[in-house]
Amino acid sequence: MDMDKMILEQVKEEYVKELLKAGKRTDGRALDQYREISVTKGYLRNAEGSALACIGATKVLAGVKFDMLEPFADRPAEGVVMVNCEFSPAAHPGFNPGPPDENSIELARVVDRGIRSAEAVDVAALGATGSPDGKVLGVFIDLYVLDHSGNLTDCAALAAMAALKDAKVPQLKAGKIVRGSDAGRLSLRRNVVTCTFENVAGSYLLDANFEEEVASDGRLTIGVSDDGFVCAGQKSGAASITKDALLGLARATMKKSGELFAHI
Amino acid sequence: MAGNNNNPNKPKLRDGGRRISGRGDDELRPMSIEVGPMVRPEGSAIVNWGRNKVLAAVYGPREVFPKHLTDPHKALINARYIMAPFSGQEEHGRAGPNRRSIEVSKVIKHVFENNVLVHSFPKTTVDLMLEVLQSDGGTRVSAINAASVALVDAGIPIRDIVSAVSVGKADGKMVVDLDKDEDNWGESDMPLAFSVRTGEMLLFQMDGMLTIEELSTGIDLGFEAAKKVRAIQTDALVRKYAIPGESAQ
């Protein structure tokens, strides 16, 4: 998306930076404060799992569907997890229809990284219910950005994790999925959330709103598991980061994560 | 892909307290750099690192295409990281970009948006063409090291040479410069790029499971390793460009 082209936000950029000099944000929040968070699990009926996550005015819907597919060659006994992300043109005037761009691919891969690294989904259990022809259960997590007011990553990670929690594994008959059937909850090993910080004129802002994102020089996303590990990291944008700043933000993420885990 | 260690296919990554390759935990694989092997681009370099072989070609500063993307205040950086279909140790790969290469290209672009003095030549683009000809774990850091040398070869003004290395956790120990098996089967993988002069990180990505202490150790190991990478980069450039009788650097 060409956020650079959003002229109103460009004008607001100076205002965002000017306020920050006094340690203030445009919406009055503390630098490490989330907007209001809500998560609605079971938002859809046809998907085997779903959740709508809202952070402030940002909305991301996650749908989970199961399919039988070929396992990875070096992991034949494990189920497969895939995360995709769609920036719906409904969500922002800067989003265009078409194949996923680098921003939506990056977002999906960062969310995927956390879920995969922490083995949030028990892939061994998932692979145990294979079909006679060697296929295994695959979990497709599709993230639909429905309204973009900043911090899509944390909102998407929250929606993905909540949708996994909501997911019911379908029954198999002769290696085929029986749609609408229920063989119990998807087996999860850990919960994962992310905290994303935007570097605006040298200050790191947690959960940036849209105008703060436009004013940002760079971004850091840290994923953590509910048993206290860092399980995903991604620096994005041109701004560099020092070791001390990075470790400080990783500690801040550990501290903040409880607030997010409470919603899933 | 780091992660699940219960898989029966997982090879041993350490034996008798050492890495399977025999390297020390802070030891790099042999690295050599050819500066300017190509005639057509403004600058080029090939990095051979372990079995990795990555070519970087720099074009620009040149006119932006499509034109409407032109930035009146600064030069654009465009990075295209691609793995050749024959580059892997296993099956034939698909030609062209995929989701992974698009993400890697994006983060490499961000590295050089910081590093190149983009405000010195507005309304232009600098294109970094990064071809992975052979892969062995650590292709994106090889590509960054090659790109940085190629930018110098092209005479494009930069803040510092960028020196990149992957760090990770393999069978319980933090180690630098992961090879393919350590990358694939280790507990964590963290590619880093540094400006050694300032100590800042220009690339930080991480997967797998680490404590904050391990994260800290990993960054320290990465910085020390990046200094060694920088010495190899500088040496390659000096061999090509030093004027006999004058002291280099």
Interface residues (C-beta under 8 A of the other chain):
Chain A: D4 A73 D74 R75 A77 E78 P100 E102 I105 E106 A108 R109 R113 R116 S117 A118 E119 V123 A124 G218 L220 S225 G228 F229 V230 C231 A232 G233 Q234 K235 S236 G237 A238 A239 S240 I241 T242 K243 L246 L247 A250 R251 M254
Chain B: M1 A2 G3 N4 N6 N7 P8 N9 D71 E90 E91 R99 R100 I102 E103 S105 K106 V107 H110 E113 N114 N184 S188 M190 S195 T198 G199 E200 M201 L202 L203 F204 Q205 M206 D207 G208 M209 L210 T211 I212 L215 S216 I219 D220 F223
